Amino acid sequence: MTNPAATARLAGRREWTAFTVLLLPLLLVSMDVSVLYFAIPAITDQLAPSATQQLWIFDSYGFALSGLLITMGSLGDRIGRRKLLLIGATAFGIASVGAGYATSADMLIACRVLLGIGGATLMPSTLALVRNLFQDDKQRGKAIAIWSGAMTGGIALGSVLSGVMLNHFWWGSVFLINVPAMLLLLLLVPVLVPEFKDPAPGRFDLLSVPLSMAAVLPVVYGLKEIAAEGFEPLYLGCLAVGLAFAYVFVRRQRTRDDAMISRALFRGRGFGAGIALNTVSAFAVMGSAYFTTQYLQSVLGMGTLEAALWSLAPSVVIGAAAPVSAALAQKVDRGYVIAGGFVLAAAGFILFSLADTDSLWLVLTGAGVLSSGVVAVMSLVSDMALAAAPAEKAGSAASLLETGTEFGGALGMAVLGSLGTAVYRSDLADSEPAVRETLGGAVATAHRIGGEAGEQVLALAREAFVHGMQFAAWGGAALLLGAAVLAAALMRGIETPAPAEGEQPGVAEADVAVPTYN
């Protein structure tokens, strides 16, 4: 049998230029996750949102994004990934203008929802187009490695860019920076990026749209609230409702010929395992971020902008992780490289477990080591999962990867955050409720008391928080070492699937069916 990797069409300058353009929406969507970190005080002063409205200003974007990823991935396969990307970029740009000039909290929330809807079209479309543009294994692996690094870097860059913009402009500027990039995208994508879509997509299953949202949103909401408030009955009920709808949704996908998620996706050996391992990776990186942010601000006492700038330090090594792992995977079985990435990430958690209340460089090093391992894993499993999926279903495949990332991130904050909180509260069992509840409450109480007594309260709270972080870090390390064993077992020996009968080697049917640039 002909090796598809050997005969695949190589991408040239046009494809790499198109890929560079596709990084624009990826950066902006990932930056919008954290862009409000510094803007919320100014927004509060001008728009006077209620406590509930302030929460929705933060969360509405993420909920709209996570709830619609599966739908938009499937829709892109049907109407064309480039077309969906252009529609999403238009919506994202309009919503950015609306958010930048919002005159009320309700208007800002509505614009954030529209931003999330636009983001849900952009994320799977860009990754699916990468799958279609690069059919050579080495080139696709390199492109997805860069894609993974850009997504991770965008989240870190968002908060810093927000702080810099607010030092010179009004709060709406953090949204308006999206507009020039989206205009550039709308001009260049039709010229550089060809259209790709499923030539025989079948009927669109409308009922699966609300079912998928009902499965995703309650679970993400429940996990996020558990991370912040603990195991309350309401949040556990949300998890139960979401899981019940997930069962109905999965059952429908397994029994319908026009399912939103094609069963053909799971015929490739690397796809299901790739989704699961990608979810574990997101669990680790977001779980660690939960502690890193609080450590820098509440334990070391940094201001928000200072903490954000220090949090960029790990990016020095993270940027090299994905390309290095992609190059290594060309020489060593990728299952072993993925397992090595999990072991490296576990070492980062172990460094967290060794920290005390004055360990800035140890925590930053741990964050850099952990994130490097995670980015290496995510780039490789994303490449393997997309390679295992039929090219005409690349949008659906990308949306499942992104949805797994959302689930994993929420789960990481909930599980590791709850574990750390339980240790924190146990250590401060004899303290007053405000101190025992959260480290933020302890900081506020210490400032109110003042003097030596306040310093003592703050010192005890910081020690308890670090103890909880250490405990959670050991749990995270154990999980990642288990994932390393599974990766070596499940992903070892997986090769790029050979072309289907009658298909040009290395070029999917969808790739040759719609090769137009206009």
FIDRENDREN-803291 format. One line per 4 residues: number of its first residue (from 1); their letters; for each residue x, y, z of C-alpha. Coordinates in Angstrom, 3 decimals, decimal comma, padded with zeros to 6 digits. Layout:
<pts>
NUM	a	X/Y/Z ~ ...;
</pts>
This chain:
<pts>
1	mtnp	000,000/000,000/000,000 ~ 001,281/003,461/-000,876 ~ 002,271/005,509/002,134 ~ -000,049/008,574/002,095;
5	aata	002,517/010,693/003,872 ~ 004,964/010,130/001,060 ~ 002,584/011,161/-001,759 ~ 000,569/013,910/-000,082;
9	rlag	000,496/017,287/-001,794 ~ 002,967/019,646/-000,118 ~ 001,730/023,053/001,007 ~ 003,484/026,012/-000,563;
13	rrew	003,833/029,718/000,150 ~ 000,125/030,372/-000,497 ~ -000,988/027,828/002,096 ~ 001,469/029,064/004,729;
17	taft	000,389/032,664/004,113 ~ -003,234/031,585/004,468 ~ -002,335/029,816/007,709 ~ -000,761/033,006/009,060;
21	vlll	-003,991/034,855/008,341 ~ -005,980/032,123/010,123 ~ -003,957/032,717/013,291 ~ -005,600/036,151/013,619;
25	plll	-009,068/034,934/014,671 ~ -007,513/032,269/016,876 ~ -005,496/034,854/018,810 ~ -008,453/037,211/019,184;
29	vsmd	-010,902/034,544/020,347 ~ -008,461/033,185/022,920 ~ -007,552/036,721/024,077 ~ -011,219/037,562/024,651;
33	vsvl	-011,313/034,902/027,380 ~ -009,112/037,103/029,604 ~ -009,394/040,598/028,123 ~ -011,826/041,846/030,809;
37	yfai	-009,524/041,157/033,770 ~ -008,470/044,812/034,069 ~ -011,460/046,474/032,402 ~ -014,131/045,444/034,890;
41	pait	-013,478/048,268/037,437 ~ -013,843/050,915/034,708 ~ -016,925/049,159/033,329 ~ -018,408/049,092/036,841;
45	dqla	-017,837/052,829/037,272 ~ -019,469/053,743/033,965 ~ -022,229/051,152/033,483 ~ -022,979/050,357/037,160;
49	psat	-023,862/046,670/036,623 ~ -025,467/044,675/039,404 ~ -023,532/041,766/040,918 ~ -025,439/039,345/038,676;
53	qqlw	-024,860/041,460/035,574 ~ -021,149/041,664/036,357 ~ -020,941/037,868/036,489 ~ -022,726/037,602/033,149;
57	ifds	-020,415/040,186/031,573 ~ -017,604/037,765/032,375 ~ -019,318/034,426/031,718 ~ -021,714/035,027/028,807;
61	ygfa	-018,868/034,908/026,269 ~ -017,554/031,545/027,462 ~ -021,008/029,997/027,747 ~ -022,043/031,027/024,222;
65	lsgl	-018,698/029,812/022,870 ~ -018,766/026,398/024,550 ~ -022,469/025,787/023,927 ~ -022,284/026,330/020,163;
69	litm	-018,949/024,736/019,221 ~ -020,447/021,393/018,202 ~ -023,207/023,061/016,194 ~ -020,844/025,399/014,368;
73	gslg	-018,362/022,656/013,564 ~ -021,097/020,592/011,931 ~ -022,531/023,659/010,163 ~ -019,116/024,509/008,714;
77	drig	-018,834/021,022/007,208 ~ -022,150/021,620/005,456 ~ -022,042/025,212/004,220 ~ -018,266/025,560/003,902;
81	rrkl	-015,614/026,308/006,503 ~ -014,385/029,461/004,789 ~ -017,930/030,794/004,491 ~ -018,617/030,122/008,176;
85	llig	-015,302/031,762/009,099 ~ -016,239/034,919/007,186 ~ -019,719/034,997/008,757 ~ -018,189/034,552/012,201;
89	ataf	-015,559/037,237/011,592 ~ -018,285/039,687/010,556 ~ -020,332/038,909/013,668 ~ -017,240/039,139/015,870;
93	gias	-016,294/042,536/014,436 ~ -019,811/043,966/014,794 ~ -020,088/042,640/018,344 ~ -016,695/044,148/019,213;
97	vgag	-017,879/047,609/018,103 ~ -021,108/047,167/020,055 ~ -019,242/046,080/023,190 ~ -016,724/048,922/022,884;
101	yats	-019,471/051,529/022,788 ~ -021,995/049,780/025,076 ~ -024,139/052,226/027,044 ~ -025,617/049,751/029,522;
105	adml	-024,699/046,507/031,231 ~ -027,438/044,653/029,335 ~ -026,079/045,887/026,007 ~ -022,573/044,763/026,953;
109	iacr	-023,855/041,313/027,977 ~ -025,718/040,974/024,664 ~ -022,572/041,934/022,739 ~ -020,522/039,446/024,757;
113	vllg	-023,009/036,726/023,794 ~ -022,651/037,685/020,128 ~ -018,860/037,618/020,547 ~ -019,181/034,080/021,920;
117	igga	-021,343/033,027/018,972 ~ -018,793/034,490/016,576 ~ -015,988/032,781/018,482 ~ -017,793/029,455/018,218;
121	tlmp	-017,684/029,760/014,418 ~ -014,045/030,889/014,305 ~ -012,392/028,272/016,526 ~ -013,432/025,031/014,742;
125	stla	-013,290/026,693/011,319 ~ -009,640/027,683/011,694 ~ -008,531/024,273/012,946 ~ -010,543/022,452/010,266;
129	lvrn	-009,037/024,658/007,558 ~ -005,560/023,843/008,868 ~ -006,456/020,161/008,460 ~ -007,459/020,805/004,843;
133	lfqd	-004,618/023,152/003,873 ~ -001,843/020,824/005,082 ~ -002,138/017,253/003,841 ~ 001,475/016,282/004,405;
137	dkqr	001,917/014,789/007,880 ~ 005,024/016,787/008,783 ~ 003,643/020,090/007,568 ~ 000,277/019,555/009,270;
141	gkai	001,987/018,613/012,526 ~ 004,106/021,759/012,395 ~ 001,073/023,946/011,614 ~ -001,019/022,498/014,450;
145	aiws	001,924/022,925/016,825 ~ 002,029/026,634/015,959 ~ -001,771/026,797/016,243 ~ -001,690/025,284/019,759;
149	gamt	001,033/027,674/020,902 ~ -000,868/030,681/019,523 ~ -004,054/029,658/021,352 ~ -002,234/029,249/024,665;
153	ggia	-000,318/032,485/024,208 ~ -003,463/034,410/023,321 ~ -005,074/033,665/026,674 ~ -002,004/034,951/028,541;
157	lgsv	-001,633/037,939/026,224 ~ -005,257/039,038/026,595 ~ -004,992/040,201/030,199 ~ -001,678/041,997/029,632;
161	lsgv	-002,891/043,744/026,473 ~ -006,022/044,771/028,368 ~ -003,924/046,405/031,073 ~ -001,740/048,244/028,550;
165	mlnh	-004,757/049,540/026,588 ~ -006,468/050,768/029,744 ~ -003,389/052,746/030,701 ~ -003,857/054,851/027,549;
169	fwwg	-007,509/054,559/026,434 ~ -011,026/054,003/027,770 ~ -012,344/050,558/028,658 ~ -014,044/050,009/025,277;
173	svfl	-010,662/049,946/023,563 ~ -010,084/046,371/024,773 ~ -012,852/045,309/022,385 ~ -012,087/047,643/019,487;
177	invp	-008,634/046,121/018,975 ~ -010,517/043,199/017,395 ~ -011,931/045,297/014,567 ~ -008,808/045,957/012,400;
181	amll	-007,827/042,288/012,616 ~ -011,303/041,155/011,548 ~ -011,328/043,603/008,628 ~ -007,949/042,244/007,521;
185	llll	-009,334/038,727/007,818 ~ -012,375/039,565/005,689 ~ -010,108/041,020/002,985 ~ -007,480/038,272/002,861;
189	vpvl	-009,377/035,033/003,518 ~ -011,383/035,081/000,234 ~ -008,104/035,587/-001,675 ~ -005,848/033,140/000,168;
193	vpef	-008,048/030,414/001,664 ~ -009,918/027,966/-000,586 ~ -013,357/026,694/000,366 ~ -013,708/023,224/001,867;
197	kdpa	-016,906/021,416/002,750 ~ -018,486/018,000/002,822 ~ -019,727/017,247/-000,738 ~ -022,539/015,023/000,619;
201	pgrf	-023,371/016,363/004,108 ~ -026,947/015,115/004,417 ~ -029,763/016,941/006,169 ~ -028,917/019,199/009,110;
205	dlls	-030,345/017,805/012,351 ~ -031,964/020,877/013,926 ~ -033,110/019,099/017,096 ~ -029,523/018,231/017,947;
209	vpls	-028,682/021,936/018,260 ~ -030,675/022,576/021,471 ~ -029,785/019,088/022,721 ~ -026,057/019,776/022,370;
213	maav	-026,412/023,122/024,133 ~ -028,484/021,551/026,914 ~ -025,747/018,940/027,351 ~ -022,798/021,357/027,395;
217	lpvv	-024,014/024,522/029,139 ~ -025,342/023,102/032,452 ~ -022,185/021,023/032,913 ~ -019,812/023,923/032,188;
221	yglk	-021,863/026,249/034,423 ~ -022,032/023,710/037,249 ~ -018,313/023,011/037,142 ~ -017,387/026,702/037,121;
225	eiaa	-019,685/027,478/040,046 ~ -018,439/024,477/042,024 ~ -014,908/025,820/041,584 ~ -016,003/029,209/042,944;
229	egfe	-018,685/028,336/045,516 ~ -018,266/024,665/046,416 ~ -020,556/021,628/046,067 ~ -023,948/023,316/046,399;
233	plyl	-027,121/021,318/045,491 ~ -027,993/023,742/042,662 ~ -024,653/023,229/040,930 ~ -024,731/019,470/041,382;
237	gcla	-028,241/019,542/039,917 ~ -026,892/021,428/036,883 ~ -024,321/018,680/036,365 ~ -027,037/016,019/036,578;
241	vgla	-029,264/017,852/034,084 ~ -026,396/018,362/031,653 ~ -025,319/014,724/031,855 ~ -028,909/013,592/031,271;
245	fayv	-029,140/015,708/028,120 ~ -025,693/014,466/027,073 ~ -027,008/010,892/027,240 ~ -029,987/011,828/025,043;
249	fvrr	-027,735/013,710/022,614 ~ -025,236/010,856/022,283 ~ -028,024/008,329/021,828 ~ -029,503/010,440/019,031;
253	qrtr	-026,127/010,732/017,302 ~ -025,693/006,962/017,396 ~ -029,053/006,190/015,812 ~ -029,464/008,771/013,023;
257	ddam	-027,945/008,763/009,550 ~ -027,949/012,598/009,501 ~ -026,353/012,922/012,943 ~ -024,612/016,187/013,778;
261	isra	-021,571/014,184/014,922 ~ -020,789/011,543/012,339 ~ -020,014/008,048/013,617 ~ -017,285/007,921/010,963;
265	lfrg	-015,220/010,226/013,188 ~ -014,713/007,477/015,759 ~ -013,636/004,784/013,323 ~ -010,095/006,117/013,365;
269	rgfg	-008,169/004,655/016,267 ~ -006,626/007,956/017,373 ~ -009,766/010,104/017,413 ~ -011,627/009,143/020,596;
273	agia	-008,405/008,734/022,572 ~ -007,183/012,107/021,264 ~ -010,359/013,852/022,468 ~ -009,993/012,287/025,929;
277	lntv	-006,302/013,133/026,297 ~ -006,905/016,675/025,060 ~ -009,542/017,063/027,795 ~ -007,081/015,858/030,436;
281	safa	-004,527/018,387/029,165 ~ -007,012/021,256/029,508 ~ -007,862/019,973/032,995 ~ -004,226/020,326/034,004;
285	vmgs	-003,490/023,741/032,517 ~ -006,654/025,449/033,781 ~ -006,419/023,748/037,167 ~ -002,891/025,062/037,606;
289	ayft	-003,905/028,544/036,392 ~ -006,525/028,651/039,160 ~ -003,729/028,527/041,739 ~ -001,078/030,520/039,868;
293	tqyl	-003,265/033,605/039,522 ~ -004,221/033,647/043,205 ~ -000,680/032,867/044,290 ~ 000,767/035,859/042,450;
297	qsvl	-001,928/038,285/043,582 ~ -003,022/037,161/047,043 ~ -000,010/035,261/048,379 ~ 002,757/037,458/046,951;
301	gmgt	000,588/040,597/047,028 ~ 001,137/041,685/043,412 ~ -001,169/044,086/041,613 ~ -003,248/042,726/038,744;
305	leaa	-001,094/044,137/035,935 ~ 002,135/043,130/037,675 ~ 000,787/039,595/038,148 ~ -000,262/039,413/034,496;
309	lwsl	003,171/040,524/033,332 ~ 004,905/037,949/035,554 ~ 002,542/035,276/034,226 ~ 004,023/035,846/030,753;
313	apsv	007,429/034,609/031,945 ~ 006,614/030,902/031,364 ~ 005,809/031,730/027,713 ~ 009,555/031,903/027,042;
317	viga	009,722/028,095/027,153 ~ 006,126/027,305/026,198 ~ 006,585/028,707/022,689 ~ 009,175/026,072/021,859;
321	aapv	007,269/023,099/023,298 ~ 004,902/022,378/020,410 ~ 007,464/022,670/017,552 ~ 009,993/020,560/019,471;
325	saal	007,410/017,856/020,196 ~ 006,275/017,874/016,555 ~ 009,866/017,417/015,377 ~ 010,472/014,670/017,948;
329	aqkv	007,312/012,870/016,864 ~ 008,829/012,472/013,389 ~ 011,597/010,317/014,881 ~ 009,938/008,617/017,859;
333	drgy	006,542/006,935/018,122 ~ 004,078/009,733/018,858 ~ 002,423/007,735/021,605 ~ 005,657/007,860/023,576;
337	viag	006,160/011,577/022,878 ~ 002,638/012,291/024,161 ~ 003,336/010,197/027,250 ~ 006,554/012,169/027,760;
341	gfvl	004,573/015,418/027,537 ~ 002,268/014,235/030,317 ~ 005,274/013,263/032,460 ~ 006,782/016,724/031,884;
345	aaag	003,492/018,362/032,870 ~ 003,344/016,184/035,998 ~ 006,840/017,433/036,900 ~ 005,422/020,960/036,763;
349	filf	002,759/020,008/039,311 ~ 005,474/018,479/041,525 ~ 007,306/021,828/041,460 ~ 004,060/023,469/042,607;
353	slad	003,943/021,030/045,521 ~ 007,383/022,210/046,708 ~ 006,434/025,901/046,855 ~ 005,981/027,930/050,033;
357	tdsl	004,645/031,451/050,561 ~ 007,692/033,087/048,955 ~ 008,511/030,950/045,907 ~ 007,904/033,175/042,896;
361	wlvl	010,462/031,574/040,589 ~ 009,594/028,034/041,673 ~ 005,908/028,610/040,883 ~ 006,680/030,290/037,559;
365	tgag	009,064/027,485/036,639 ~ 006,434/024,936/037,569 ~ 003,882/026,774/035,429 ~ 006,312/026,869/032,501;
369	vlss	007,198/023,172/032,768 ~ 003,562/022,137/033,156 ~ 002,334/024,310/030,280 ~ 005,155/023,130/028,011;
373	gvva	004,164/019,520/028,584 ~ 000,483/020,291/028,069 ~ 001,039/022,282/024,852 ~ 003,192/019,441/023,496;
377	vmsl	000,408/016,951/024,260 ~ -002,397/019,111/022,891 ~ -000,649/019,818/019,596 ~ 000,138/016,141/018,984;
381	vsdm	-003,240/014,712/019,998 ~ -005,022/017,402/017,978 ~ -002,987/016,457/014,923 ~ -003,607/012,739/015,454;
385	alaa	-007,340/013,209/016,045 ~ -007,760/015,369/012,955 ~ -005,682/012,976/010,840 ~ -007,857/010,071/012,005;
389	apae	-011,081/011,908/011,064 ~ -012,337/011,991/007,459 ~ -011,300/015,304/005,896 ~ -014,923/016,121/004,978;
393	kags	-015,772/015,956/008,729 ~ -012,852/018,116/009,873 ~ -015,155/020,845/011,204 ~ -017,018/018,431/013,455;
397	aasl	-013,733/016,892/014,576 ~ -012,287/020,290/015,453 ~ -015,435/021,279/017,350 ~ -015,233/018,138/019,492;
401	letg	-011,598/018,893/020,312 ~ -012,529/022,438/021,318 ~ -015,519/021,277/023,364 ~ -013,276/018,803/025,178;
405	tefg	-010,948/021,699/025,975 ~ -013,852/023,684/027,467 ~ -014,995/020,714/029,552 ~ -011,491/019,883/030,702;
409	galg	-010,735/023,462/031,717 ~ -013,928/023,806/033,741 ~ -013,393/020,399/035,326 ~ -009,780/021,204/036,238;
413	mavl	-010,758/024,393/038,055 ~ -013,632/022,623/039,805 ~ -011,800/019,501/040,946 ~ -008,376/020,913/041,797;
417	gslg	-009,889/024,154/043,085 ~ -012,277/022,259/045,355 ~ -009,466/020,030/046,592 ~ -007,309/023,031/047,460;
421	tavy	-010,251/024,841/049,063 ~ -011,070/021,846/051,262 ~ -007,505/021,807/052,635 ~ -007,549/025,595/053,069;
425	rsdl	-010,771/025,521/055,076 ~ -009,591/022,581/057,151 ~ -006,416/024,457/058,121 ~ -008,454/027,537/059,110;
429	adse	-011,322/025,706/060,804 ~ -011,057/027,910/063,916 ~ -010,945/031,223/062,026 ~ -013,865/033,565/061,402;
433	pavr	-016,096/032,700/058,393 ~ -014,799/035,437/056,071 ~ -011,220/034,241/056,565 ~ -012,096/030,559/056,298;
437	etlg	-014,191/030,939/053,128 ~ -011,579/032,158/050,599 ~ -008,101/033,647/050,475 ~ -009,589/036,817/048,987;
441	gava	-011,879/037,111/052,000 ~ -008,912/036,614/054,301 ~ -006,962/039,388/052,539 ~ -009,914/041,787/052,898;
445	tahr	-010,331/040,869/056,572 ~ -006,609/041,336/057,280 ~ -006,688/044,795/055,697 ~ -009,745/045,704/057,763;
449	igge	-008,129/044,560/061,036 ~ -004,746/046,083/060,242 ~ -001,639/046,064/062,378 ~ 000,105/042,982/063,710;
453	ageq	-003,175/041,085/064,135 ~ -004,024/041,620/060,468 ~ -000,577/040,471/059,392 ~ -000,984/037,308/061,454;
457	vlal	-004,358/036,536/059,853 ~ -002,883/037,093/056,403 ~ 000,146/034,899/057,105 ~ -002,027/032,008/058,333;
461	area	-004,335/032,323/055,323 ~ -001,445/032,380/052,869 ~ 000,102/029,300/054,456 ~ -003,239/027,487/054,299;
465	fvhg	-003,689/028,408/050,640 ~ -000,211/027,158/049,745 ~ -000,894/023,936/051,670 ~ -004,064/023,460/049,631;
469	mqfa	-002,158/024,198/046,407 ~ 000,444/021,581/047,348 ~ -002,261/018,994/048,000 ~ -004,029/019,735/044,710;
473	awgg	-000,700/019,644/042,855 ~ -000,035/016,081/044,001 ~ -003,502/015,118/042,789 ~ -002,861/016,747/039,418;
477	aall	000,521/015,026/039,115 ~ -001,044/011,627/039,824 ~ -003,707/012,221/037,161 ~ -001,133/013,224/034,542;
481	lgaa	001,099/010,245/035,262 ~ -001,936/008,018/034,784 ~ -002,651/009,818/031,505 ~ 000,956/009,168/030,433;
485	vlaa	000,440/005,425/030,877 ~ -002,831/005,558/028,914 ~ -001,230/007,612/026,142 ~ 001,604/005,123/025,714;
489	almr	-000,939/002,290/025,529 ~ -003,631/003,929/023,372 ~ -001,658/006,136/020,989 ~ 001,341/003,911/020,297;
493	giet	001,765/002,789/016,712 ~ -001,008/004,937/015,218 ~ -000,254/005,857/011,632 ~ -001,987/008,297/009,307;
497	papa	-004,888/006,412/007,654 ~ -004,397/005,327/004,094 ~ -006,571/007,049/001,475 ~ -009,972/005,568/000,807;
501	egeq	-010,471/003,553/-002,373 ~ -010,730/005,869/-005,329 ~ -009,364/008,839/-003,453 ~ -006,163/010,571/-004,447;
505	pgva	-003,513/009,667/-001,841 ~ -003,206/012,353/000,780 ~ -006,128/014,419/-000,595 ~ -009,614/013,915/000,807;
509	eadv	-012,685/014,006/-001,409 ~ -013,756/017,298/000,152 ~ -010,356/018,747/-000,645 ~ -010,673/018,178/-004,379;
513	avpt	-014,419/018,729/-004,641 ~ -014,303/022,436/-003,776 ~ -010,830/023,830/-004,522 ~ -012,022/027,350/-005,427;
517	yn	-010,444/030,579/-004,180 ~ -013,320/032,848/-005,135;
</pts>
